[in-house]
Amino acid sequence: MADGRVLLDVKNLSTHFLPDEGLIKAVDNVSFHIGEGETLGLVGESGCGKSVTALSVLRLIPTPPGRVVSGEIWLEGQNLLDLTEAQMRDIRGNRISMIFQEPMTSLNPVHRVGAQVAEAVRLHQGVGRKEAARRAVEMLDRVGIPDPDHRYWDFPFQLSGGMRQRVMIAMALSCHPRLIIADEPTTALDVTIQAQILTLMRRLKEDVGASILLITHDLGVIAETVDRVAVMYAGRIVESAGVSPLFNSPKHPYTKGRLQSVPRMDGPVAKDKLLRAIPGVVPTLLDLPPGCSFQDRCDEVFDRCRLQEPSLVDAGENHWVRCWRHG
């Protein structure tokens, strides 16, 4: 944390869905916090609950079939779950903004990109159309879009994927939010554009003094961008630590497996460091096994893992892990 103060504090959050097939615990008793000026990475594979966690913070879970069933979401002393929908509309965009993972479907294809940025400013900041347009052009320029006065009038299909993502970042930052939630902001972009987008986000975060919740499955993005990491698996956080401790001394078998499956480019690879895949598949959230949800894929499993769900425990130096080997 930049100054030691907590901006967002999520406590024991659970979000469930009830489709015809049965109960799905998409987010199950999740807790984390983000300090002022801090970037927290939420990492995990598809379907682990990352995006549902973000949508729960913004209270955008579609009801039915989903519902936040328990927990607290504190933003600067306010529990967002206690607010009315009108109060939440004032918070979305103003104090919390979200960058969605697919800008082509997030941007309205029949409206000009500049007008969409200007609309966010006009609705949340209460300024006139002319001032909103001026601010939109200014934001397009800040995110590195060339000739922003001209690009203001473009439609989304006229921009590249990287340019569309820059428009989404401009929209998210246009009202100077306290917290930015970035949901897979570099998905479907080539590695060069990914690096540019991540550099841009770091620079703009420092400029506006915001905090970031970065959601991704890419450990390379995590290593370059965040201050702390929370690893999710099957709806739960299984490990949480600073970037350096997590990469240098992972505790949970799932985190170890993820790191061992990442290619390295720093020299010859020893035989015991060859890439390996995590065996098996993620269990369905409709029918999680008793005990640890990772048990059928874990090479460190023992009897207690199959009988009792481990708690998140302190493994030392603010390194938390949900594993009986450290319990």
C-alpha positions as CSV (number, residue, x, y, z in Angstrom):
1,M,0.0,0.0,0.0
2,A,1.3,3.4,-1.0
3,D,0.4,5.1,2.3
4,G,-0.9,2.2,4.4
5,R,-4.6,2.9,4.0
6,V,-7.1,0.4,2.7
7,L,-9.3,1.5,-0.1
8,L,-11.3,-1.6,-0.8
9,D,-11.9,-4.4,1.8
10,V,-13.8,-7.5,0.7
11,K,-14.8,-9.8,3.6
12,N,-16.2,-13.3,3.3
13,L,-17.8,-12.6,-0.1
14,S,-20.0,-15.4,-1.5
15,T,-21.9,-15.2,-4.8
16,H,-24.1,-18.1,-5.8
17,F,-26.0,-18.9,-9.0
18,L,-29.1,-21.2,-9.1
19,P,-29.6,-22.4,-12.7
20,D,-31.9,-25.4,-13.4
21,E,-28.9,-27.7,-13.0
22,G,-28.4,-26.9,-9.3
23,L,-26.5,-24.5,-6.9
24,I,-23.2,-23.1,-8.2
25,K,-20.9,-21.4,-5.6
26,A,-19.1,-19.2,-8.1
27,V,-17.4,-17.2,-5.3
28,D,-17.1,-18.9,-2.0
29,N,-16.1,-17.0,1.1
30,V,-13.5,-14.8,-0.6
31,S,-11.6,-12.1,1.3
32,F,-9.0,-9.6,0.1
33,H,-8.1,-5.9,0.4
34,I,-6.5,-3.3,-1.8
35,G,-4.6,-0.3,-0.4
36,E,-4.6,3.2,-1.8
37,G,-2.2,3.4,-4.8
38,E,-1.8,-0.4,-4.8
39,T,-2.3,-2.9,-7.6
40,L,-3.7,-6.4,-6.7
41,G,-3.6,-9.2,-9.2
42,L,-6.4,-11.8,-9.1
43,V,-5.1,-14.7,-11.1
44,G,-6.6,-18.1,-12.0
45,E,-7.9,-20.1,-14.9
46,S,-11.2,-19.7,-16.7
47,G,-14.2,-20.4,-14.6
48,C,-12.5,-19.9,-11.2
49,G,-14.6,-16.9,-10.2
50,K,-12.4,-13.9,-11.0
51,S,-14.9,-12.0,-13.1
52,V,-17.8,-12.9,-10.8
53,T,-15.8,-11.4,-7.9
54,A,-15.3,-8.2,-9.9
55,L,-19.0,-8.0,-10.9
56,S,-20.0,-8.6,-7.3
57,V,-17.9,-5.6,-6.1
58,L,-19.8,-3.5,-8.7
59,R,-23.1,-5.2,-7.8
60,L,-23.6,-6.1,-11.4
61,I,-24.5,-9.8,-10.8
62,P,-27.6,-10.6,-12.9
63,T,-30.5,-11.6,-10.5
64,P,-31.8,-14.1,-11.2
65,P,-30.0,-16.5,-11.4
66,G,-27.1,-15.0,-9.4
67,R,-27.1,-13.4,-6.0
68,V,-24.5,-12.1,-3.5
69,V,-25.6,-14.3,-0.5
70,S,-23.1,-13.1,2.2
71,G,-20.1,-10.9,2.9
72,E,-19.2,-7.3,3.1
73,I,-17.6,-5.0,0.4
74,W,-16.2,-1.9,2.1
75,L,-15.1,1.1,-0.1
76,E,-13.7,4.0,2.0
77,G,-15.9,3.2,4.9
78,Q,-19.1,2.3,3.0
79,N,-20.5,-1.2,2.7
80,L,-21.5,-1.3,-0.9
81,L,-24.0,-4.1,-0.2
82,D,-26.0,-1.8,2.0
83,L,-26.5,0.9,-0.7
84,T,-29.5,1.4,-2.9
85,E,-29.3,0.9,-6.6
86,A,-29.3,4.7,-7.2
87,Q,-26.4,5.1,-4.8
88,M,-24.5,2.3,-6.6
89,R,-25.1,4.0,-10.0
90,D,-23.3,7.1,-8.6
91,I,-20.4,5.0,-7.4
92,R,-20.0,3.1,-10.7
93,G,-17.9,5.2,-13.1
94,N,-17.2,7.9,-10.5
95,R,-15.4,6.0,-7.7
96,I,-15.1,2.5,-9.3
97,S,-14.5,2.0,-13.0
98,M,-14.2,-1.2,-15.0
99,I,-12.1,-2.1,-18.1
100,F,-13.8,-5.1,-19.7
101,Q,-11.8,-7.8,-21.4
102,E,-13.3,-7.5,-24.9
103,P,-13.6,-3.9,-26.1
104,M,-15.3,-4.8,-29.4
105,T,-18.3,-6.1,-27.5
106,S,-18.0,-3.5,-24.6
107,L,-18.1,-0.5,-26.9
108,N,-21.4,0.2,-28.7
109,P,-20.8,-0.5,-32.4
110,V,-23.2,2.1,-33.7
111,H,-21.9,5.1,-31.6
112,R,-18.7,7.0,-32.2
113,V,-16.0,6.2,-29.7
114,G,-15.5,9.8,-28.5
115,A,-19.2,10.2,-27.9
116,Q,-19.1,7.1,-25.7
117,V,-16.3,8.5,-23.6
118,A,-18.1,11.9,-23.4
119,E,-21.3,10.2,-22.3
120,A,-19.5,8.7,-19.3
121,V,-18.2,12.1,-18.4
122,R,-21.5,13.9,-18.8
123,L,-23.5,11.3,-16.8
124,H,-21.1,11.0,-13.9
125,Q,-19.6,14.5,-13.7
126,G,-22.7,16.5,-14.5
127,V,-21.1,18.7,-17.2
128,G,-22.5,19.9,-20.5
129,R,-22.0,18.3,-23.8
130,K,-19.4,20.6,-25.1
131,E,-17.2,20.3,-21.9
132,A,-17.7,16.5,-21.9
133,A,-16.5,16.3,-25.5
134,R,-13.5,18.4,-24.7
135,R,-12.6,16.1,-21.8
136,A,-13.1,13.0,-24.0
137,V,-10.6,14.3,-26.6
138,E,-8.2,15.1,-23.7
139,M,-8.5,11.5,-22.4
140,L,-8.1,10.0,-25.8
141,D,-4.9,12.0,-26.1
142,R,-3.7,10.9,-22.7
143,V,-4.1,7.2,-23.5
144,G,-1.9,7.6,-26.6
145,I,-4.5,7.7,-29.4
146,P,-3.0,9.7,-32.3
147,D,-4.9,12.6,-33.7
148,P,-7.6,12.4,-31.0
149,D,-9.8,15.2,-32.5
150,H,-10.2,13.1,-35.6
151,R,-10.4,9.7,-33.9
152,Y,-13.2,11.1,-31.6
153,W,-15.5,10.6,-34.6
154,D,-14.5,7.0,-35.5
155,F,-16.7,4.0,-34.9
156,P,-15.3,1.0,-32.9
157,F,-14.8,-1.1,-36.1
158,Q,-12.5,1.5,-37.5
159,L,-10.0,1.0,-34.7
160,S,-7.5,-1.8,-34.0
161,G,-7.9,-4.0,-31.0
162,G,-5.2,-2.1,-29.1
163,M,-6.8,1.2,-30.0
164,R,-10.2,0.0,-28.8
165,Q,-8.7,-1.1,-25.5
166,R,-7.2,2.4,-25.2
167,V,-10.6,3.9,-25.6
168,M,-11.9,1.6,-22.9
169,I,-9.1,2.8,-20.6
170,A,-9.9,6.4,-21.5
171,M,-13.6,5.8,-20.6
172,A,-12.6,4.1,-17.3
173,L,-10.3,7.0,-16.3
174,S,-12.4,9.9,-17.5
175,C,-14.1,10.5,-14.1
176,H,-10.9,10.0,-12.1
177,P,-12.0,6.9,-10.1
178,R,-10.5,5.8,-6.9
179,L,-10.5,2.1,-8.0
180,I,-10.0,0.6,-11.5
181,I,-11.1,-3.0,-12.1
182,A,-9.3,-4.3,-15.2
183,D,-10.8,-7.7,-16.3
184,E,-8.3,-9.4,-18.7
185,P,-7.4,-6.0,-20.3
186,T,-4.8,-7.6,-22.6
187,T,-6.8,-10.6,-23.9
188,A,-6.7,-11.2,-27.7
189,L,-3.9,-8.6,-28.1
190,D,-0.5,-9.5,-29.5
191,V,2.4,-9.3,-27.0
192,T,3.7,-6.0,-28.3
193,I,0.4,-4.3,-27.8
194,Q,-0.1,-6.1,-24.4
195,A,3.2,-4.5,-23.2
196,Q,2.0,-1.1,-24.4
197,I,-1.4,-1.4,-22.7
198,L,0.2,-2.5,-19.4
199,T,2.8,0.3,-19.5
200,L,-0.1,2.8,-20.2
201,M,-2.1,1.5,-17.3
202,R,0.9,1.8,-14.9
203,R,1.6,5.4,-16.0
204,L,-2.1,6.5,-15.8
205,K,-2.5,4.8,-12.4
206,E,0.3,7.0,-11.1
207,D,-1.1,10.1,-12.8
208,V,-4.6,9.8,-11.2
209,G,-3.5,8.1,-8.0
210,A,-5.9,5.2,-8.4
211,S,-5.7,1.6,-7.2
212,I,-6.2,-1.3,-9.6
213,L,-7.7,-4.8,-9.3
214,L,-6.1,-6.6,-12.2
215,I,-7.9,-9.8,-13.2
216,T,-5.9,-12.2,-15.5
217,H,-4.9,-15.8,-16.1
218,D,-1.5,-14.7,-17.4
219,L,1.3,-15.0,-14.8
220,G,3.6,-12.9,-17.0
221,V,1.3,-10.0,-16.8
222,I,1.1,-10.5,-13.0
223,A,4.9,-10.5,-12.6
224,E,5.3,-7.2,-14.5
225,T,2.3,-5.2,-13.1
226,V,1.1,-5.9,-9.6
227,D,2.2,-5.4,-6.0
228,R,0.4,-8.4,-4.5
229,V,-1.2,-11.5,-5.9
230,A,-4.3,-13.5,-4.9
231,V,-4.6,-16.9,-6.6
232,M,-8.2,-18.3,-7.2
233,Y,-9.2,-21.9,-7.8
234,A,-12.8,-23.2,-7.9
235,G,-14.3,-20.1,-6.4
236,R,-11.9,-19.7,-3.5
237,I,-8.6,-17.9,-2.9
238,V,-6.0,-20.6,-2.3
239,E,-2.9,-18.4,-1.9
240,S,-2.1,-14.7,-1.4
241,A,1.3,-13.0,-1.2
242,G,3.5,-10.3,-2.6
243,V,4.8,-10.8,-6.1
244,S,8.3,-11.8,-5.2
245,P,7.4,-14.3,-2.4
246,L,4.8,-15.9,-4.5
247,F,7.0,-16.4,-7.6
248,N,10.1,-17.3,-5.6
249,S,8.5,-19.5,-2.9
250,P,5.0,-20.6,-3.8
251,K,3.2,-22.6,-1.1
252,H,0.0,-24.1,-2.7
253,P,0.4,-27.0,-5.1
254,Y,-1.9,-25.3,-7.6
255,T,0.3,-22.2,-7.6
256,K,3.4,-24.4,-8.0
257,G,1.9,-26.2,-10.9
258,R,0.9,-22.9,-12.6
259,L,4.5,-21.6,-12.3
260,Q,6.0,-24.8,-13.5
261,S,3.9,-24.6,-16.7
262,V,5.2,-21.2,-17.6
263,P,8.0,-21.2,-20.3
264,R,11.3,-19.6,-19.2
265,M,13.6,-17.6,-21.4
266,D,16.6,-17.1,-19.0
267,G,18.9,-19.9,-20.1
268,P,19.1,-23.7,-20.4
269,V,16.3,-25.6,-18.6
270,A,17.4,-28.4,-16.2
271,K,15.6,-31.7,-16.4
272,D,13.8,-31.1,-13.1
273,K,12.6,-27.7,-14.4
274,L,10.9,-28.9,-17.6
275,L,7.5,-27.6,-18.4
276,R,4.8,-29.8,-16.8
277,A,1.0,-29.7,-17.1
278,I,-1.3,-29.9,-14.1
279,P,-3.0,-33.3,-14.4
280,G,-6.8,-33.7,-14.6
281,V,-9.4,-30.9,-15.0
282,V,-11.0,-28.3,-12.8
283,P,-14.0,-29.9,-10.9
284,T,-17.4,-28.7,-11.8
285,L,-18.8,-26.1,-9.4
286,L,-22.0,-28.0,-9.4
287,D,-20.4,-31.0,-7.7
288,L,-17.2,-30.0,-5.7
289,P,-15.6,-32.9,-3.8
290,P,-15.6,-32.8,0.0
291,G,-12.4,-31.4,1.4
292,C,-9.9,-29.6,-0.8
293,S,-11.2,-28.8,-4.3
294,F,-7.7,-29.4,-5.7
295,Q,-7.3,-32.9,-4.3
296,D,-7.8,-34.9,-7.5
297,R,-5.1,-32.9,-9.3
298,C,-2.6,-32.6,-6.4
299,D,0.6,-34.6,-6.1
300,E,0.9,-33.7,-2.4
301,V,-2.6,-35.0,-1.4
302,F,-3.1,-37.0,1.8
303,D,-6.1,-38.4,3.7
304,R,-7.1,-35.2,5.5
305,C,-7.3,-33.3,2.1
306,R,-10.2,-35.5,1.1
307,L,-12.1,-35.1,4.3
308,Q,-11.9,-31.5,5.4
309,E,-11.7,-28.1,3.6
310,P,-8.5,-26.3,4.6
311,S,-8.7,-22.7,5.9
312,L,-6.6,-19.8,4.6
313,V,-3.7,-19.7,7.1
314,D,-0.7,-17.4,7.5
315,A,2.5,-19.2,6.2
316,G,4.7,-16.3,7.4
317,E,5.6,-12.8,6.2
318,N,2.0,-12.0,5.1
319,H,1.9,-15.1,2.9
320,W,-1.4,-16.9,3.1
321,V,-2.2,-20.3,1.8
322,R,-5.2,-22.7,1.8
323,C,-3.4,-26.1,2.2
324,W,-3.2,-28.7,5.0
325,R,0.6,-28.9,4.3
326,H,0.9,-25.5,5.9
327,G,-2.0,-25.6,8.3
